[in-house]
């Protein structure tokens, strides 16, 4: 990793901004953005390197100094102790990680981290990010493995002007940056034209309306509270949606769970969020069923669910954009818009004044702890619903203080408050999103008053178990104004015949949002473009080329390579598909989707021996993976090893009993092996879980009929 001249990407470096923007620059200094990454020297290093040790599993990681350098002795990629020099610090509070240089331009983050919280809060100690789980040296989650690689996993959000410069053929990096930390241009875009505007009144930039800035993130709604009104309203209603969303376009890329669709170089142009990223929707397994954060989901996916977002609130309404501190302390942040005489009193929050329960954020933005010590608040800013916890099992804010009493107790208390105030249960999309019922999801998707991201989650849920009715209904949203909704509406269409798929999805092949186009491209990839009219062929060829470029832009991510392999399979380019799958396994030898898809490719090529070897490897690595057992069962059916096949199909169904495909195929296999009663029992359970599934219903009816006819013959 090395510093490059800013001119190579029209970046000038944050120091160039300080002359004219001294107040903002000084406010930024010392912020989490400023400390996102630093050379490992005093005073940047916060951890104890005075021969300190972290003991785990009978061994120890030792932290020490050699002169002015910081070093660590820990297990290497072969499982042997080795000393490594610390090159960079990574973050500062509530924890600090450390980066080590490796050959081929890689930087790896240690999983031993420093807890930088005060000692009174349990900090000032070394701890294990894997929370006591023993991770072998050959596991991808070992600190030397792909998931702790700085270049691919961390760099773009911790440095400015980043060029990843990954050489897929060699598997090497030549990563560069213009600022080591998150500096001015990380949010405002490359600044060379703006500097020209400031210095040269005769430059072309001097006449530009945007003053040479790539993007202006200052636009935001302003709010005021009229006398007698409890909640403030936006006063500059003329502010366009595009203007008010610019902050989310700037902050969202690093504060969201998403797939990257462009190269690091393309991000320099600061496109709208959906032109560069595909946002993860608030649904299991990364979110709870009601959209609350579960996995490491960050803020954007939650905030888009909120009423605050719907009313024009953006990040800087609550956070200073340079220091990153809250605009005020405690409840005063919310009091900017919400009358404390109404909301900051016991009649509203039902807790003693000054208590934890009286703090707005504790009820409306509950905390989830990541990385052992990092508490992050859910930004969906919702009313606590312990009644949904009783029904569906997800957490609620009340449980953070009243875990012993349980959700039933909390639900009863909230119900008492509601009745005493003669209030209706607040209508929220989670009432429908938590349901496993198609009708509820269709109702949510159709409700334009609900957040677009929640409507998209409903459509995506429908797409995971497509039926003729749900696919018909989903087509209504192909022209929705929200790209998240349009993208989600296409899910499930792989179940449609390719020729029909082209007719249905072709309008979205030219969608203005890249995230939508990249969702549609693999769905249309099985189309033979040779038989199309010239205009259609040109459009699809361009779409496919864009998709390949998008996946290859981040070819150091095994998931992208598997996606590329699937695309090549559909395009009947078997050699390219096999190469993509094998490249994915070179990055992560335990990436099970690559094994499964490679085995399926071998099946299509009638290389059953290679398929069996590949599935054996997958089964050794993941003996409790339902998908692996299912694939092995099908392979053994093809090899006429029916008894062994039935064992694997049974195991797949046991591991994932709600999966329609696994249960259906297992039931068919049971029926064919003269176990009709067991087969019917499996289908009955599936039918109860998925009453809308036509295939299950038809098979159950057929099996019952055939069993009845067989009994009558006897």
N, C-alpha and C positions, 0 to 999 in steps of 0.2 A: 504494500500500500504506500502510495507516495502522493505528495502534493503536486498539483498541476497548475499552470498559469490559468487564471480565470478566463482569459480571452478565448481559450479553447472551447468554451461553452457559453460565452457571453456572461459569465459570472464574474463579479468583481470582488467578492469577498465582503464579509460583514463590516470590516474595518473601514471600507470606503463609504459606508452609510453614516458612520459616526459623526463626520464633520457637520452635516446638515441636520442630523436627527439625534443629537447628543442625549436628550432626555430619554428618548425611547431606547437608545443603546445602553445607557446606564441602568435603566430599569430592567433590561434583558440580562445584563451581566449578573451572574450568580443564580439565574433561574434554572429550572430543570432542563430547559432547552440548551442553555449555555453549557451545562454540565453533562449533557447527554453522552459525550465522549471526550476524553482528554488524554494527552500523553501521560504515561505512568511516572509522574515525578511529584515532588512536594510542591504545593499542598494538595494536589489532586487525589493522591492515594489516601483513603480513609481507613483502610484495614490495618490490623496489627501484623506487621511483618518482622517483629522482633523475635524470630524463632518460635512463633506461635504454631499450634497444631490443631487440626480438626480430626478427631478419631472416629472411625466408622468401620464396622464389619471386620474388626481385628487389625486394621491397618490405619495409617494416618497420612493426612495431607499436611505438609509442613510449609510455612510461609516465612521467608527470611530475606535478608538483604546481602548484596555483594557490593560494597561501596555505596554508590548512589542508586544502584539498580535494585529492582524488586523481583524476587524469584519465588517460585513454588516448586515443591517436589511432590509429585502425585503419580498415579498410574497412567501409563501411556497407552497408545492404541494396541499394544501387544499385552497389556495387563501388567507391565513391569514398572517399577518406580523409576522416574526420570525427573531431572530438574529442568524447568522451563523459565525463561525470562518473561516477565510481564511487560507487554508493550503499551497497552492502553487501559484506562479505566472506562467503565461502561455504566453510566448513570451515577447517582449519588445518594438519593434518599427515596424510600426507606431502606434500600439495599444498594450495594455497589458490586458489580461483576467486573471481571478482569479478562483481558484478551491476550492470547498467546499466538505468536506467529508460527506458521507451519510452512513446509515446502509448497510449491505450486501456487503461491500467493494467497493461501487460505489463512484466515484468522479464526481461532476457536475460542468460545467463551467458556470459562471454567464453570462447573456446576457448584463448586464451593464458592459461596458468596459472603460478603460482609454485611451484617445487620447494622446499619448506621443510625438506627433509632437510639434515643437516650437509654442508658442502662436501666433506668426506672421503668421503662416500657418493655424490658426484655432484650434490648439491643446491645451494641458494642460486643459482638461475638461473631465468630465464624459459624456458618450453618450450611446444610446441604439442601440445595434447591429441590432435590428429588425426595425430600421429606423422609429420609430413612429407608427408601427403597433401594435395594442393592441392584446396581446396573453393571452388567459385565462389560468388559472392554470391547467385545464384538457386537454389542447392542447398538443400534442406531441412536439410542438416547444417551449413550456415553458421551462425555464432553468432547471427545475427539471426533464424534460422528456428525452426520449431515444436519441434524436438527439443532446443533449448537454452533453452526457455521455462521460467522458474522457476515460474510459477503452475501449470502443468499437469504438469510433470515432476519437480519437486524440492520444492516448498513443503511438502507435507503431512508429509514426513519430516525437515524441517530446522527447523520452527517448531511452536509449540503453540497449540491452540485455533484452528486455521486455518479460515477460511471462504473458499473459493475465489471464490464470487460471480461466476461466469461468466455473462454475458448472451449466449446463443447467437444471438439475433436481431441484436444489434449487434456481436458478436464482441469484446466488451470485458470487462475484469475490474475488480472493486472488492474485491480480496482484502484480508482483515484477519486479525489474529492477536492473541493475548493475551500470548504470550511470543515474542520473536523467535527463540529457540533451542529446543532440545529440553529443556524444563523438567519439573518434577515431574509435572504433570498430563498430559503426553504419554504417560506410562506408567501413572499411577494413575487417570487420568480426572478429569473436572471436580470441583473440590474444595469448592464452596460448601457442600454439605451436611455435609461432614466438618468444615469450619470451624465451622458451627453446632453440631455435636456437641461440639467442643472448647470452645466459648465459652458455650453455653447449655444447661444440664442439663435444661431444660424443653422443649427443641425436639423436634420429631417425630424428628429424626435421632438424638437421645440414646437412644432406645429401640431403634434398629435394630441388628441383629446385626453388620452390616458397618461400624458407626460412621460411617455416611454416605458411605463410599467407594463409588465406582462399581465398582471392582474391587480386590481384594486380590491382589497379585502375589507376596507373600512366601512362600506355601506351596511347599515343595519337599521332595523325599525326602532323608532323612539316611542316610549310609552309614557303616558300620564294618567293619573287617577282623578276623575272628576269628583267633586264633593258628593258624599253619600254613596259613592260606588266603591265596592269592596276590592275590585281588581282592575288594574290599569288596562287601558286599551291603546293600540298603536295609533300614533298621531300623524304619521306620514304614510297614510294608506297608499299614496301614489308610488311608493317604492316598489319596483318591479320584483317579481319572483326571482328572476335571474340575478338581480342585484343582491337581494337578501340571501341567496344561496351561495354567494361567492365565498363567504367564510367557511361554509361546510365543505365546499370544493377544496379549500386550502387546508383546513384542519382534518377533514375526514380521511384522507389517504393514510395517515399515521394513527388515527384514532378509530379504526374500524377493523373488523374481521372481514377480509376480502381476498379475492384472487386478482393478481396483477395481470393486466392485459397488454401492457406495452413495455418497451425497454426502458432502462434508466435514462437514456438519452432523450427519449420522447417525452418523459415526464417533465423535462426542463421547460417545455412550452406551456405547462400548467393548464391542461385541458379541463373541462368540466369533469366531475368525479366519474360519471358513468361512461366517459370516453376512455378512461384508463383503468377502471377497476370494476369488478363484479362483486357487489356487496352480499355478504352472507345474510340470509333472511332469518328472522327470529323464530326458529322452530327447532325441535330436537334433531340431533343430539347436542348441538352447540348452545342452544337456549332451552330454558324450561318451556313447557307446553303453552304457558300464557305469555311468553315473550320476555320473561325476566332473564338476566344474564346468568349463564351457567358455566360455560367454558370461558376461555380468555377472549371475550367479545369486544372489549373496549367500549367506547362511548357512542359512536355514531348510530349503530344499529338500534340502540335503545332510544336515543334522543329523537329519532325520526318517528318513534311511536307516541311521543308526548304531545300533550296539548300546547306546551310551550312552543314547540316547533311549528305546529299548525297555526299559531297566532303571530308568528314572525320573530320569535326570540332566536338569537344566535349565540354562539359561544361567548363573544365579548360583552354580552349583556350581563353576564355573571362573572366572567374571568377577565382580568386585565390581560390583553394579548401579548404584552412584552414581559412583565414579571411573572405572569401566569397565576398570580394570586387572585383570590376571590375579591370582588369589588367591595365587599364589606364583611364583617365577621358574623358568624352564626346566623341567627334568623334575620339579621338586617339585610342579608343578600336577597332573601325572598320579599322582605318588606319594601324593596324598591318598587314592586308592582302590587303586592298583596297587603291590604290594610292590616297592620298589626292589631288594631283595635277589634278586628273581627276574627283574625286567624291566630294571633299569638296570645291566646287566652284559653283557659281550661274548658270553656264551653265548646271550643272547637277541637282541641287536641286531647282533652280528658286526662291530662297529666299535671302534676304539680309544676308550678312555674319554676324555671331554672333546672328542671330535671332533664335527663337524657330523652325521655319521652316527649318533652315539650319542644325539642329541636326539630324543625321542619324536615331537615334532610334525613333524620333517623327514621321517620315514618314514610316519607315519600321517595327517598333515595337510599334504600338499604344497601349495606356493604357486603361484598363478597371478597374473600381474601385469596389472592393469587401469589405464586412464588413465595409461599410460606408466610411472608410478613407484609405483603403489599395489599392494603385494603382499598378497594375501588368501589365507587358508588354507581348503582344502576341509574342511568340517566333517562329512563322512561317516565320518571316523576309521576308515579301513579298512586292512587288511593289504596291502602292495604286491603287485601281481600283474603282474610283467613278462611272464609267459607269455601273459596276455591282450593285452598290447601287441604281442607277436609275431603273434598270431592276427588281431587286429582293428584295430591301429594307434593305439589311444588311449594317452595318456601313463601313466607310472607314477612313483612317488616316486624310485625308483633313478635314473631318467634325469636328475633335477635335478642330481646330482653326477657321474653317469657317462654323460653324453651321448655322449662319444666311443666308449665301449665298445659302446653300443647295447643294445636290449632282449634280443636273443638271449643276449648275454653275461650280462646281469643275470638272465635266467630260468634259465640254467644254474647260476649261483652260488646262487640261492635254492633250486633243486632239490637241489644238493649239501648245503646246510644242512638241508633237510627230511629227506633220506635219512640223514644222519649222526645226526640226532636221532630217527630212526624215527617221523616224524610224517606224518599224512595231510595232503593239501592241504586247507586250511581251506575249508569250504563257504560260499559267498557267493552272494547273489542275482545278482551280475554275471555268473556263469557262464551263467545262463539269459537274463538281460536282453540280453546282447551278441548272442545268437543271432538270426538272422532266420527262425527256424523257429516256426511256429504252435504245435507241440506243446510246445516249450520255454516259450513265453509262457503257454500254458494251464497248464502245470505250476507255473510261478511264481505265477500268479494264484490257484491252488488251495491254495497252501502258506500256511496261516495263521501259521506261525512266522516268515515273512519280513516285512519292513517293509511297512506298508500302502502307502506311497508307491511302493515298487518293484513291488508287485502291481498298483497302479493304472497304472504305466508300461507293464507288460506288456499290460494290457487296452486301454490307449490305442493301443499298437502294433498290436494285433489289429484295433482299430476303423478303422485307417487303410487296411486292405485286407480289408474284411468278406467273409465267406462265410457260407453257411447254417449251417455247423457252428460257426464262431466266434461268430456272433450268438446261436445257441442256448445256447452255453456261457456267454456274457456275462450272460445273463438270470439266471443263478444268483447273481450278485453284486449284484442290485438291492436286496437286504436286508442287505448287509454292514454291519458296525458302523462302518466307516471311510468318511466322506463322500468322500474322494479315490477310493476304490475304486468306490463307487456312481456317482460322476460319470463316471469313466473307462469304466465298464461300458456306458454309454449311447452311447458313440462308435461310429459305423458304422451306426446305425439309420436314418440318412437313406436307406439303400439299401432299406429295407422300405416296402411300400405304406402310405400314410398311415393308412388305416383299421386295418390291423394294428398300426401303430405306436402308435395311440391305445390299443388294447387292452393292448399290452405295457408302455407307458411311463406310463400314467395313474397308477399308484400312486406314481410318483416326482414327479408334479406337485404333490403335497402334502408332499414330503420336508422333514424338519425343517431341513435345511441349505440356505441360500439359494444356495450355489455349485452344488448339484445342481439345484435348481429352474431356475436361470438357464441350465444346460446343456440341460435338458429343454424349456424353453419354445420355442426356435426349432425343435426337432424336431417339436413338435406344432402349429406355427403354420399349417401348411397345412390343418388340420382345419376343416371348416365347422361352426361351433358351432350354427348354426341348426337342424340336424337332431338335436341331442343331447337327451337327457333333461335336465330342469331342473337336477338336481344336478351332472351332468357339465358342463353349459354354464356354470353359476356358477363352478365350480372353474377351468375354462380361461380364462374371461374375467378372473378375478382373477389368474391366472398371467400372462396376456399383459399386463395392466396393470402388474404388478410388473416384467416384463421391460423394457417401454418406459421405465418410470421409472428402472430400473437403468442402461440405456444412456444416457438423457438426463442422468443425474446427472453424467456426465463427457463432455458433448457437445463438449468441446474436444480430444478424442482421435479422430483420423480412423478408427481401427479400430472404435471403438464405433459411429460413424455408418454404417460399412459393415455392421456386424452389424444395425443398425436397418433399413437399406435391405433387406437380405435378408429380415428378418422381415416388412416391409411387402409385399415381393413375394409371399411366401407367403400373406399375408392379402389379396392381390389389391387392394392400395391403391397403384397405380402412381405416382400423383402424389406421395405421401408418400415412396415409395422413391426416386424421382428426386431429390427435394429433399434427402434424407439423403445420397445419393451426391455431389451437387453441393456440399453443405456440407463433406463430407470433403475434396473437392478444393480448396475455398477455404482449408481449414486447411493442406493439403499438396498442392500442385499436381502433385507427383510420386508420389502414393500410388497405385501400380499396381492394387491390388485394387479401388479405387473405379472406375477406368476399365473394368476387366474386367466388373465387375458392372453398371455403367451400360450398357455395350455389350450385355450379355445382356438387360437390361431392354428396351432398344430392339428387340432381336430379338423378344422376346415381344410387343411392341406393334406389330410389323411395320414398324418405322422403320429399315429396313436402311441407309439413307443416313446416319442419325445414328450407327448402330452402327459403320459403316466409318470415319467421321470420328473417333469416340472411340478406336477401335483404332489408327488412324494416329497419333494423339497419343501413345498408350501406347507404340507401337513406336519413335517418335522418342525418347522418354524412356528406354526400356529395351530396346534392340535385342538384348540377350542374355538376355531373360527368356523361359523356355520357355512359361510360361502365356500370354504375349502372342502368341507365334507360333502356339500351338495355337488360341487364340480366333480369330485372323485366318484360319487355315486353314479353320476351320468356317464362318466368314462367307463366305469365297470359294467354298466348296462350295455354300452356299445361293445364291450369285450365279452359280453354274455356271462359275466361273473355275478349272477343275479343275487345270490345270498349275501355276498360281500357288499354289493351295491345297496341292498336294502338296509344294511347296518349303517352305512354312511348317510343315506337319505333320512333314516330315523334320527341319527345324531344331529343332522342339520336342523330338522324340525324341533328337536328338543332344545337346541341352543337358541333358536329363534322361532318360538311357537306362534307368533303373530304374523310371520311372513307368509303371505298367500301362496307364493310360488313354491316354497319349500314344502308347505303342508299339502298343497294340491298334488305335487309330483309324488310325495311319499304315499298319499292316499291311493293314487293310481297304481303305484308299485305294490301296495298291500293287496289291492283288489285283484291284480294280475297274479299274485302269489297265493290266491285262494284264502284271503283273510278279509272277506267283505264286511264283517261286523266292525273290525278295527278300522278299516278304511272309512266306513260311514261315520264312526265316532270322530275321526279326525276332521272330516268335512263338516260335521255338525258344529264342532267347536269353531272352525274357521268361519262358517256361515254366521254364527252368532257374533263374531268379531267384525266381520265384513259383509253385512247383509246386502250391500249394493253390488257385490262382485258376481257378475253373470256366470263366469266360468265355474266358480265354486257351486253356485246354485244349480247349474245345469248338471254338473257331475254328481251332486248329491241326489238329485231327482233320478238320474240315470241309474246310479248304483242301487237306490232303493227299489226301483222298478225291476232291475235285473235280479236282485236278491229275492224279490217276491215271486218272480217267474220261476226262479230256480227252486224255491220252496214248494211251489205248486206242482212242479214236475215230480218232486220226491213224494 
